[in-house]
């Protein structure tokens, strides 16, 4: 097998990229990763208004609850869309969260938290028209006051829509590895 074919075969096994060439895939992977890193930097810098500019008007921002279940009930491990969730936000709710953070009326963010968003293992799963579906792992570290520390780890499925030279986040489904959250609040944007 030619070395240039090997990566294509690996990608094709877990992706629906159509007839995209390997150089085009590499460029798209780079663009997507750079977008995600820039987004993380905005959140860590508390530039929430700028972050909102990256969010599509039809955003679906959702984090289900995770339960400990037996092997026979793995389909029930996460709550489903429309059931109870930690987040089930649209653009209006995200804007309200940002306004609250900007106004200083979020008691859990005064003084503000310090956060670090890590994104890794970015895999493009599908390219359909101007939308890209990807899976990534995340680690969100947050420290607050003198000794409050939270770590949230999980994976997410994002859908990005091409917008000029950049993207807009159309969907973000976050799946925490945790079943019990010991944080006093979850005011941080994932």
KOLFIKE-604835 format. One line per 10 residues: their letters; for each residue x, y, z of C-alpha. Coordinates in Angstrom, 3 decimals, padded with zeros to 6 digits. Example, Ala and Ser with C-alpha at 12.3 -4.5 7.8 and 13.67 -1.06 7.14 Angstrom:
BEGIN
as> 012.300 -004.500 007.800; 013.670 -001.060 007.140 .
% end
This chain:
BEGIN
xxxxxxxxxx> 000.000 000.000 000.000; 001.294 003.437 -000.943; 002.023 005.656 002.089; -000.206 008.385 000.651; -003.131 005.943 000.534; -002.761 004.757 004.118; -003.989 007.967 005.841; -006.892 008.190 003.383; -007.949 004.652 004.224; -007.784 005.395 007.946 .
xxxxxxxxxx> -009.840 008.548 007.561; -012.348 006.863 005.280; -012.986 004.165 007.866; -014.339 006.672 010.405; -015.296 009.601 008.241; -017.545 010.652 005.413; -015.361 013.069 003.499; -016.526 012.121 000.025; -013.911 012.711 -002.660; -011.783 015.091 -000.605 .
xxxxxxxxxx> -008.073 014.723 -001.361; -005.505 014.208 001.373; -004.040 017.751 001.012; -007.564 019.219 001.240; -008.222 017.096 004.339; -005.004 018.295 005.956; -005.901 021.947 005.306; -009.437 021.483 006.658; -008.138 019.658 009.754; -005.726 022.542 010.382 .
xxxxxxxxxx> -008.441 025.186 009.893; -010.842 023.400 012.241; -008.213 022.874 014.942; -007.054 026.505 014.764; -010.668 027.658 015.071; -011.203 025.476 018.160; -007.967 026.705 019.765; -008.875 030.344 019.087; -012.336 029.750 020.577; -010.765 028.261 023.711 .
xxxxxxxxxx> -008.449 031.283 024.020; -011.437 033.664 023.855; -013.193 031.813 026.676; -010.055 031.707 028.823; -009.597 035.452 028.308; -013.248 036.029 029.351; -014.014 037.545 025.943; -017.543 036.170 025.989; -019.001 038.711 023.564; -016.343 037.774 020.991 .
xxxxxxxxxx> -017.095 034.101 021.665; -020.789 034.748 020.955; -019.761 036.041 017.521; -018.609 032.472 016.784; -022.015 031.016 017.676; -024.644 030.514 014.972; -028.148 031.883 015.456; -029.496 028.308 015.368; -027.034 026.899 017.943; -027.906 023.742 019.862 .
xxxxxxxxxx> -025.768 023.724 023.033; -026.565 020.628 025.069; -025.024 018.612 027.892; -027.015 015.565 029.026; -026.823 013.954 032.429; -024.697 010.831 032.659; -025.760 007.863 034.745; -023.930 004.771 035.881; -025.674 001.855 034.198; -025.027 -001.818 033.583 .
xxxxxxxxxx> -023.834 -003.144 030.234; -027.381 -004.130 029.313; -028.555 -000.504 029.779; -025.749 001.407 028.030; -028.308 003.065 025.758; -029.624 004.822 028.892; -026.228 006.081 030.087; -026.934 009.620 028.855; -030.266 011.398 028.963; -031.746 012.081 025.531 .
xxxxxxxxxx> -032.537 015.376 023.842; -035.716 016.753 025.388; -035.046 015.031 028.727; -033.366 016.604 031.757; -029.930 018.030 030.918; -027.224 020.121 032.543; -027.434 022.502 029.575; -030.036 022.733 026.850; -029.407 026.211 025.504; -030.203 028.062 022.333 .
xxxxxxxxxx> -028.741 031.381 021.177; -031.069 033.404 023.437; -029.983 031.521 026.591; -026.305 031.814 025.687; -026.733 035.561 025.163; -028.424 035.840 028.572; -025.543 033.947 030.184; -023.026 036.273 028.554; -024.974 039.393 029.602; -025.077 038.122 033.158 .
xxxxxxxxxx> -021.321 037.494 033.147; -020.627 040.926 031.658; -022.925 042.738 034.099; -021.259 041.196 037.136; -024.614 039.908 038.352; -023.499 036.268 038.301; -022.616 035.809 041.987; -020.713 032.617 041.156; -018.405 034.626 038.898; -017.604 037.574 041.149 .
xxxxxxxxxx> -014.664 037.428 041.572; -014.328 035.708 038.197; -013.072 032.200 037.689; -009.817 031.471 035.964; -010.208 028.821 033.292; -008.152 026.863 030.827; -009.907 025.062 027.983; -008.024 022.158 026.421; -009.227 020.580 023.183; -007.602 017.456 021.755 .
xxxxxxxxxx> -008.132 014.357 019.630; -010.030 016.389 017.034; -011.492 014.050 014.418; -013.541 015.299 011.514; -016.381 012.823 011.096; -018.311 014.274 008.191; -018.243 017.119 005.718; -021.626 017.899 004.231; -021.901 021.051 002.152; -020.745 023.938 004.335 .
xxxxxxxxxx> -021.081 021.976 007.612; -018.401 019.933 009.341; -019.192 017.438 012.091; -016.325 016.689 014.449; -015.612 014.852 017.652; -013.092 016.154 020.172; -012.006 015.518 023.727; -012.018 018.395 026.197; -010.624 019.219 029.611; -011.881 022.362 031.287 .
xxxxxxxxxx> -009.860 023.422 034.323; -011.332 026.142 036.498; -009.959 027.739 039.637; -011.852 030.259 041.696; -011.157 032.227 044.866; -008.161 030.831 046.727; -008.756 027.107 046.738; -011.772 026.132 044.586; -010.671 023.920 041.708; -012.849 022.093 039.200 .
xxxxxxxxxx> -011.932 019.773 036.369; -014.444 018.674 033.783; -013.361 016.093 031.243; -015.291 014.572 028.396; -015.909 014.466 024.705; -018.035 016.590 022.476; -019.644 016.512 019.088; -019.555 019.861 017.317; -021.050 020.939 014.031; -019.315 023.916 012.455 .
xxxxxxxxxx> -020.718 025.877 009.537; -018.398 027.658 007.156; -018.749 031.457 007.474; -016.372 033.219 005.098; -012.827 032.432 006.183; -013.991 031.086 009.556; -016.755 028.977 011.078; -019.808 029.330 013.292; -020.725 026.757 015.943; -024.087 025.269 014.996 .
xxxxxxxxxx> -024.169 022.408 017.473; -022.208 021.499 020.585; -023.160 018.328 022.424; -020.992 017.799 025.497; -020.670 014.393 027.166; -018.969 014.531 030.558; -017.039 011.544 031.842; -018.431 012.375 035.308; -021.640 011.000 036.727; -021.376 013.041 039.933 .
xxxxxxxxxx> -020.465 016.710 039.672; -018.968 018.068 042.864; -018.649 021.655 041.630; -020.617 024.305 043.462; -021.760 025.688 040.097; -021.255 025.273 036.368; -021.217 028.901 035.307; -018.283 028.408 032.957; -018.946 028.151 029.225; -017.662 024.890 027.853 .
% end
